[in-house]
């Protein structure tokens, strides 16, 4: 159709719904063809009952991947149609077991013949088609279970927006952003400490003049993220990655990842062998980012921060 050719793959859901509507409309007519008074949407529940003979609504929902309220509604409709009844065999009153009625079992005999013809008809379409839709649906279902369409689209959104992010080195004009962004996130989760004030109020004295660096993330020319590489006076570690902060309004654009990469690359250029950092485990997105950058847990170093409960290192290759 011209509309779908114009819109492209973004209209996948609409195209599938249209095809579903066409197939469902034919399915209703197929039941009429076999003299079966039956609604197509009942089929997964009906088939499960025919195979299992006696089963609870919850078990049916789990079996066919539908919600329990949806299955309950279908069971009610099928009960009114005389196809389903409660089981009288079970003694467990807590279980609402249902079975096909005599009418339901009679219809099942007709449906079995119908299924044979439908199966052969579908095989005929597969043989005529260039692509095997049935096999493709199974493959797509597996892939979407591994990673949903929502997550995939979100990744693309992040990637597109991250391309508009520019990582630049610190200038005096960015001092207020460096300070305010850090104060904002620290105050959200913890309390500002003496070591924070020293570094944030005097970045030249405590970071830059000692051989460190500060990087600033700009989005649409606005400072929205910062991170520092601080020279350490430690025989084991050359630099510390610290004071990373991203504005809440700019999250979801991979800014932390871009800042982290800038820090690691800069440390590598400066000849560093190991980078150290301190954090807190309640900051799960940050901890995941550090692991993604290649950091691993270490123990035992003294820290000036009360909030620190995890220490990590990265061996710079």
DRENDO-1510 file (C-alpha; in Angstrom, 1 decimal, always signed):
<recs>
REC; n; res; u; v; w
REC; 1; UNK; +0.0; +0.0; +0.0 .
REC; 2; UNK; +1.2; +3.5; -0.8 .
REC; 3; UNK; +0.8; +4.7; +2.8 .
REC; 4; UNK; +3.1; +2.0; +4.2 .
REC; 5; UNK; +5.6; +2.6; +1.4 .
REC; 6; UNK; +5.7; +6.2; +2.3 .
REC; 7; UNK; +5.9; +5.8; +6.1 .
REC; 8; UNK; +8.2; +2.8; +6.1 .
REC; 9; UNK; +9.1; +0.6; +9.0 .
REC; 10; UNK; +7.9; +3.0; +11.6 .
REC; 11; UNK; +4.4; +1.9; +10.7 .
REC; 12; UNK; +5.1; -1.8; +11.5 .
REC; 13; UNK; +2.5; -1.9; +14.2 .
REC; 14; UNK; -0.2; -0.4; +12.0 .
REC; 15; UNK; +0.7; -2.8; +9.1 .
REC; 16; UNK; +0.5; -5.8; +11.4 .
REC; 17; UNK; -2.8; -4.7; +12.8 .
REC; 18; UNK; -4.2; -4.3; +9.3 .
REC; 19; UNK; -3.0; -7.8; +8.4 .
REC; 20; UNK; -4.4; -9.1; +11.7 .
REC; 21; UNK; -7.8; -7.5; +10.9 .
REC; 22; UNK; -7.8; -9.1; +7.4 .
REC; 23; UNK; -6.9; -12.6; +8.8 .
REC; 24; UNK; -9.3; -12.3; +11.7 .
REC; 25; UNK; -12.1; -11.3; +9.3 .
REC; 26; UNK; -11.4; -14.4; +7.2 .
REC; 27; UNK; -11.1; -16.6; +10.3 .
REC; 28; UNK; -14.7; -15.7; +11.3 .
REC; 29; UNK; -15.9; -16.6; +7.8 .
REC; 30; UNK; -13.9; -19.9; +7.9 .
REC; 31; UNK; -15.7; -20.9; +11.1 .
REC; 32; UNK; -19.0; -20.2; +9.3 .
REC; 33; UNK; -17.8; -22.3; +6.4 .
REC; 34; UNK; -17.5; -25.3; +8.7 .
REC; 35; UNK; -20.8; -24.5; +10.5 .
REC; 36; UNK; -19.1; -23.5; +13.7 .
REC; 37; UNK; -20.6; -20.7; +15.8 .
REC; 38; UNK; -17.4; -19.5; +17.2 .
REC; 39; UNK; -15.4; -16.2; +17.7 .
REC; 40; UNK; -11.7; -16.3; +16.5 .
REC; 41; UNK; -10.5; -14.6; +19.7 .
REC; 42; UNK; -11.6; -17.7; +21.7 .
REC; 43; UNK; -9.3; -20.1; +19.8 .
REC; 44; UNK; -6.2; -20.0; +22.1 .
REC; 45; UNK; -8.3; -20.7; +25.2 .
REC; 46; UNK; -10.5; -23.2; +23.4 .
REC; 47; UNK; -7.5; -25.1; +22.0 .
REC; 48; UNK; -5.8; -25.2; +25.4 .
REC; 49; UNK; -8.9; -26.6; +27.1 .
REC; 50; UNK; -9.2; -29.2; +24.3 .
REC; 51; UNK; -5.6; -30.3; +24.8 .
REC; 52; UNK; -5.5; -30.0; +28.6 .
REC; 53; UNK; -9.1; -31.1; +29.2 .
REC; 54; UNK; -9.2; -29.5; +32.7 .
REC; 55; UNK; -7.2; -26.5; +33.8 .
REC; 56; UNK; -7.5; -23.3; +35.8 .
REC; 57; UNK; -7.9; -19.8; +34.3 .
REC; 58; UNK; -4.5; -18.8; +35.7 .
REC; 59; UNK; -2.9; -21.8; +34.0 .
REC; 60; UNK; -4.5; -21.0; +30.7 .
REC; 61; UNK; -3.3; -17.4; +30.9 .
REC; 62; UNK; +0.3; -18.6; +31.5 .
REC; 63; UNK; +0.1; -21.1; +28.7 .
REC; 64; UNK; -1.1; -18.7; +26.0 .
REC; 65; UNK; +0.7; -15.6; +27.2 .
REC; 66; UNK; -2.5; -13.6; +27.9 .
REC; 67; UNK; -3.5; -11.6; +31.0 .
REC; 68; UNK; -5.7; -13.4; +33.5 .
REC; 69; UNK; -8.5; -10.8; +33.2 .
REC; 70; UNK; -8.5; -11.3; +29.4 .
REC; 71; UNK; -8.8; -15.1; +29.8 .
REC; 72; UNK; -11.5; -14.7; +32.5 .
REC; 73; UNK; -13.6; -12.6; +30.1 .
REC; 74; UNK; -13.2; -15.1; +27.2 .
REC; 75; UNK; -14.2; -18.0; +29.6 .
REC; 76; UNK; -17.3; -16.0; +30.6 .
REC; 77; UNK; -18.2; -15.5; +26.9 .
REC; 78; UNK; -17.6; -19.2; +26.1 .
REC; 79; UNK; -19.6; -20.2; +29.1 .
REC; 80; UNK; -22.6; -18.1; +27.9 .
REC; 81; UNK; -22.2; -19.7; +24.5 .
REC; 82; UNK; -22.4; -23.1; +26.2 .
REC; 83; UNK; -18.8; -24.2; +25.2 .
REC; 84; UNK; -17.3; -24.2; +28.7 .
REC; 85; UNK; -18.3; -25.2; +32.2 .
REC; 86; UNK; -16.8; -25.4; +35.6 .
REC; 87; UNK; -15.3; -28.8; +36.5 .
REC; 88; UNK; -17.3; -30.8; +39.0 .
REC; 89; UNK; -14.5; -33.3; +39.5 .
REC; 90; UNK; -12.1; -31.2; +41.6 .
REC; 91; UNK; -12.5; -31.2; +45.4 .
REC; 92; UNK; -10.2; -28.1; +45.8 .
REC; 93; UNK; -12.6; -25.2; +46.1 .
REC; 94; UNK; -9.8; -22.7; +45.8 .
REC; 95; UNK; -9.2; -23.7; +42.2 .
REC; 96; UNK; -11.6; -22.6; +39.5 .
REC; 97; UNK; -11.0; -25.4; +37.1 .
REC; 98; UNK; -12.9; -25.3; +33.7 .
REC; 99; UNK; -13.5; -27.8; +31.0 .
REC; 100; UNK; -15.2; -28.0; +27.6 .
REC; 101; UNK; -18.8; -28.8; +27.8 .
REC; 102; UNK; -20.5; -31.5; +25.6 .
REC; 103; UNK; -21.2; -28.8; +23.0 .
REC; 104; UNK; -17.6; -27.6; +23.2 .
REC; 105; UNK; -16.3; -31.2; +22.7 .
REC; 106; UNK; -18.6; -31.6; +19.7 .
REC; 107; UNK; -17.4; -28.4; +18.1 .
REC; 108; UNK; -13.8; -29.5; +18.8 .
REC; 109; UNK; -14.3; -32.4; +16.4 .
REC; 110; UNK; -15.4; -30.0; +13.6 .
REC; 111; UNK; -12.5; -27.6; +14.4 .
REC; 112; UNK; -9.9; -30.4; +14.1 .
REC; 113; UNK; -10.9; -30.9; +10.5 .
REC; 114; UNK; -10.9; -27.2; +10.0 .
REC; 115; UNK; -7.4; -26.9; +11.4 .
REC; 116; UNK; -6.1; -29.5; +9.0 .
REC; 117; UNK; -7.4; -27.5; +6.0 .
REC; 118; UNK; -6.2; -24.2; +7.4 .
REC; 119; UNK; -2.7; -25.6; +8.0 .
REC; 120; UNK; -2.5; -26.8; +4.4 .
REC; 121; UNK; -3.8; -23.5; +3.2 .
REC; 122; UNK; -1.1; -21.6; +5.2 .
REC; 123; UNK; +1.6; -24.1; +3.8 .
REC; 124; UNK; +0.4; -23.1; +0.4 .
REC; 125; UNK; +0.9; -19.4; +1.0 .
REC; 126; UNK; +4.4; -20.2; +2.5 .
REC; 127; UNK; +5.3; -22.1; -0.7 .
REC; 128; UNK; +4.2; -19.2; -2.9 .
REC; 129; UNK; +5.8; -16.5; -0.9 .
REC; 130; UNK; +9.5; -15.4; -1.1 .
REC; 131; UNK; +9.7; -15.1; +2.7 .
REC; 132; UNK; +8.4; -17.5; +5.3 .
REC; 133; UNK; +6.3; -15.3; +7.5 .
REC; 134; UNK; +5.7; -18.1; +10.1 .
REC; 135; UNK; +9.4; -18.7; +10.6 .
REC; 136; UNK; +10.0; -14.9; +10.6 .
REC; 137; UNK; +7.4; -14.4; +13.3 .
REC; 138; UNK; +9.0; -17.0; +15.5 .
REC; 139; UNK; +12.4; -15.3; +15.0 .
REC; 140; UNK; +11.0; -11.8; +15.7 .
REC; 141; UNK; +9.2; -13.0; +18.8 .
REC; 142; UNK; +12.5; -14.4; +20.1 .
REC; 143; UNK; +14.5; -11.3; +19.3 .
REC; 144; UNK; +11.8; -9.0; +20.9 .
REC; 145; UNK; +11.9; -11.1; +24.0 .
REC; 146; UNK; +15.6; -10.6; +24.2 .
REC; 147; UNK; +15.3; -6.8; +23.7 .
REC; 148; UNK; +11.9; -5.1; +23.4 .
REC; 149; UNK; +11.1; -2.6; +20.6 .
REC; 150; UNK; +10.8; +0.1; +23.2 .
REC; 151; UNK; +14.4; -0.5; +24.4 .
REC; 152; UNK; +15.7; -0.6; +20.8 .
REC; 153; UNK; +14.0; +2.6; +20.0 .
REC; 154; UNK; +15.3; +4.2; +23.2 .
REC; 155; UNK; +18.9; +3.2; +22.2 .
REC; 156; UNK; +18.5; +4.8; +18.8 .
REC; 157; UNK; +17.1; +7.9; +20.5 .
REC; 158; UNK; +20.1; +8.1; +22.8 .
REC; 159; UNK; +22.5; +7.5; +20.0 .
REC; 160; UNK; +20.9; +10.2; +17.8 .
REC; 161; UNK; +20.8; +12.8; +20.6 .
REC; 162; UNK; +24.4; +11.9; +21.8 .
REC; 163; UNK; +25.6; +13.0; +18.4 .
REC; 164; UNK; +24.5; +16.5; +19.3 .
REC; 165; UNK; +26.6; +16.4; +22.5 .
REC; 166; UNK; +30.0; +18.1; +22.4 .
REC; 167; UNK; +32.7; +17.3; +25.0 .
REC; 168; UNK; +35.0; +20.2; +25.6 .
REC; 169; UNK; +37.8; +21.0; +28.0 .
REC; 170; UNK; +37.1; +23.2; +31.0 .
REC; 171; UNK; +37.2; +27.0; +30.7 .
REC; 172; UNK; +36.6; +29.6; +33.5 .
REC; 173; UNK; +33.3; +30.3; +32.0 .
REC; 174; UNK; +32.2; +26.8; +32.9 .
REC; 175; UNK; +33.0; +27.1; +36.6 .
REC; 176; UNK; +29.5; +27.9; +37.7 .
REC; 177; UNK; +28.1; +24.9; +35.7 .
REC; 178; UNK; +30.8; +22.6; +37.2 .
REC; 179; UNK; +29.9; +23.7; +40.7 .
REC; 180; UNK; +26.1; +23.8; +40.3 .
REC; 181; UNK; +25.7; +20.5; +38.5 .
REC; 182; UNK; +27.7; +18.7; +41.2 .
REC; 183; UNK; +26.0; +20.5; +44.1 .
REC; 184; UNK; +22.6; +19.5; +42.5 .
REC; 185; UNK; +23.3; +15.7; +42.4 .
REC; 186; UNK; +25.2; +15.5; +45.7 .
REC; 187; UNK; +22.5; +17.3; +47.5 .
REC; 188; UNK; +19.8; +15.1; +46.0 .
REC; 189; UNK; +21.3; +11.9; +47.4 .
REC; 190; UNK; +23.8; +13.0; +50.1 .
REC; 191; UNK; +25.2; +16.0; +51.9 .
REC; 192; UNK; +27.9; +18.3; +50.6 .
REC; 193; UNK; +31.3; +17.6; +52.4 .
REC; 194; UNK; +34.4; +19.7; +53.0 .
REC; 195; UNK; +36.3; +17.9; +50.2 .
REC; 196; UNK; +33.4; +18.8; +47.8 .
REC; 197; UNK; +33.6; +22.5; +48.5 .
REC; 198; UNK; +37.4; +22.6; +48.1 .
REC; 199; UNK; +37.3; +21.0; +44.6 .
REC; 200; UNK; +34.2; +22.8; +43.4 .
REC; 201; UNK; +35.0; +26.3; +44.7 .
REC; 202; UNK; +38.6; +26.2; +43.6 .
REC; 203; UNK; +39.0; +23.8; +40.6 .
REC; 204; UNK; +42.1; +25.5; +39.3 .
REC; 205; UNK; +43.9; +25.1; +42.6 .
REC; 206; UNK; +42.7; +21.5; +43.5 .
REC; 207; UNK; +42.4; +20.0; +40.0 .
REC; 208; UNK; +43.8; +21.8; +37.0 .
REC; 209; UNK; +47.1; +23.3; +38.5 .
REC; 210; UNK; +48.0; +19.8; +39.8 .
REC; 211; UNK; +48.0; +18.3; +36.4 .
REC; 212; UNK; +44.3; +17.3; +36.2 .
REC; 213; UNK; +41.6; +18.0; +33.7 .
REC; 214; UNK; +37.9; +18.8; +33.7 .
REC; 215; UNK; +35.6; +18.0; +30.8 .
REC; 216; UNK; +32.3; +19.7; +30.1 .
REC; 217; UNK; +29.4; +18.2; +28.0 .
REC; 218; UNK; +27.6; +20.8; +25.9 .
REC; 219; UNK; +24.1; +20.1; +24.5 .
REC; 220; UNK; +22.9; +22.8; +22.2 .
REC; 221; UNK; +25.8; +24.9; +23.6 .
REC; 222; UNK; +24.5; +24.6; +27.2 .
REC; 223; UNK; +26.7; +22.9; +29.8 .
REC; 224; UNK; +24.7; +19.8; +30.9 .
REC; 225; UNK; +27.4; +17.5; +32.2 .
REC; 226; UNK; +30.9; +17.6; +33.8 .
REC; 227; UNK; +33.6; +15.3; +35.0 .
REC; 228; UNK; +37.1; +15.7; +36.4 .
REC; 229; UNK; +40.4; +13.7; +36.1 .
REC; 230; UNK; +42.3; +14.5; +39.2 .
REC; 231; UNK; +46.0; +13.8; +39.7 .
REC; 232; UNK; +46.6; +11.5; +42.6 .
REC; 233; UNK; +49.5; +11.4; +45.0 .
REC; 234; UNK; +49.4; +7.6; +45.2 .
REC; 235; UNK; +52.0; +5.0; +44.2 .
REC; 236; UNK; +49.3; +2.7; +42.7 .
REC; 237; UNK; +47.0; +5.1; +40.9 .
REC; 238; UNK; +47.9; +8.0; +38.6 .
REC; 239; UNK; +44.5; +9.7; +38.4 .
REC; 240; UNK; +41.0; +9.7; +39.9 .
REC; 241; UNK; +37.8; +10.1; +37.9 .
REC; 242; UNK; +35.6; +12.3; +40.0 .
REC; 243; UNK; +32.9; +15.0; +40.1 .
REC; 244; UNK; +30.9; +13.5; +37.3 .
REC; 245; UNK; +27.5; +15.1; +37.2 .
REC; 246; UNK; +24.8; +15.3; +34.5 .
REC; 247; UNK; +21.8; +17.6; +34.6 .
REC; 248; UNK; +18.5; +15.6; +35.1 .
REC; 249; UNK; +17.0; +17.4; +32.1 .
REC; 250; UNK; +19.8; +16.1; +29.8 .
REC; 251; UNK; +19.8; +12.4; +31.0 .
REC; 252; UNK; +19.1; +9.7; +28.5 .
REC; 253; UNK; +21.6; +11.1; +25.9 .
REC; 254; UNK; +24.6; +9.0; +26.9 .
REC; 255; UNK; +26.3; +12.0; +28.3 .
REC; 256; UNK; +27.8; +10.1; +31.2 .
REC; 257; UNK; +29.2; +7.5; +28.8 .
REC; 258; UNK; +30.7; +10.3; +26.6 .
REC; 259; UNK; +32.3; +12.0; +29.6 .
REC; 260; UNK; +33.7; +8.8; +30.9 .
REC; 261; UNK; +35.3; +8.0; +27.5 .
REC; 262; UNK; +36.8; +11.5; +27.4 .
REC; 263; UNK; +38.3; +10.9; +30.9 .
REC; 264; UNK; +39.7; +7.5; +30.0 .
REC; 265; UNK; +41.1; +8.7; +26.7 .
REC; 266; UNK; +42.7; +11.7; +28.3 .
REC; 267; UNK; +44.3; +9.6; +31.1 .
REC; 268; UNK; +45.7; +7.3; +28.4 .
REC; 269; UNK; +47.2; +10.2; +26.5 .
REC; 270; UNK; +48.8; +11.4; +29.8 .
REC; 271; UNK; +50.4; +8.1; +30.2 .
REC; 272; UNK; +48.3; +6.8; +33.1 .
REC; 273; UNK; +48.3; +3.1; +34.0 .
REC; 274; UNK; +45.4; +3.1; +36.5 .
REC; 275; UNK; +42.4; +5.3; +37.1 .
REC; 276; UNK; +40.6; +5.2; +40.5 .
REC; 277; UNK; +37.1; +6.3; +41.5 .
REC; 278; UNK; +34.8; +6.4; +44.5 .
REC; 279; UNK; +31.0; +6.1; +44.5 .
REC; 280; UNK; +28.0; +4.8; +46.3 .
REC; 281; UNK; +26.0; +1.7; +45.4 .
REC; 282; UNK; +22.6; +3.5; +45.6 .
REC; 283; UNK; +23.7; +5.2; +42.3 .
REC; 284; UNK; +22.9; +2.2; +40.2 .
REC; 285; UNK; +23.0; +3.9; +36.8 .
REC; 286; UNK; +26.4; +5.4; +37.6 .
REC; 287; UNK; +27.8; +2.0; +38.9 .
REC; 288; UNK; +26.6; +0.3; +35.7 .
REC; 289; UNK; +28.3; +3.0; +33.6 .
REC; 290; UNK; +31.6; +2.5; +35.5 .
REC; 291; UNK; +31.4; -1.3; +34.8 .
REC; 292; UNK; +30.6; -0.5; +31.2 .
REC; 293; UNK; +33.7; +1.7; +31.0 .
REC; 294; UNK; +35.8; -1.2; +32.3 .
REC; 295; UNK; +36.1; -0.4; +36.0 .
REC; 296; UNK; +36.3; -3.2; +38.6 .
REC; 297; UNK; +35.9; -3.2; +42.4 .
REC; 298; UNK; +38.8; -2.6; +44.7 .
REC; 299; UNK; +39.1; -2.4; +48.5 .
REC; 300; UNK; +41.1; -0.7; +51.2 .
REC; 301; UNK; +41.9; +2.9; +50.2 .
REC; 302; UNK; +41.3; +5.8; +52.6 .
REC; 303; UNK; +38.6; +8.2; +51.5 .
REC; 304; UNK; +37.7; +11.7; +52.6 .
REC; 305; UNK; +34.0; +11.1; +51.7 .
REC; 306; UNK; +31.4; +9.7; +54.2 .
REC; 307; UNK; +29.1; +8.7; +51.2 .
REC; 308; UNK; +31.7; +6.4; +49.6 .
REC; 309; UNK; +30.9; +2.7; +50.0 .
REC; 310; UNK; +32.4; +1.4; +46.7 .
REC; 311; UNK; +35.9; +1.9; +45.2 .
REC; 312; UNK; +36.8; +1.0; +41.7 .
REC; 313; UNK; +39.8; +1.0; +39.4 .
REC; 314; UNK; +40.4; +0.8; +35.6 .
REC; 315; UNK; +43.7; -0.5; +34.2 .
REC; 316; UNK; +44.3; +1.8; +31.2 .
REC; 317; UNK; +45.6; -0.3; +28.3 .
</recs>
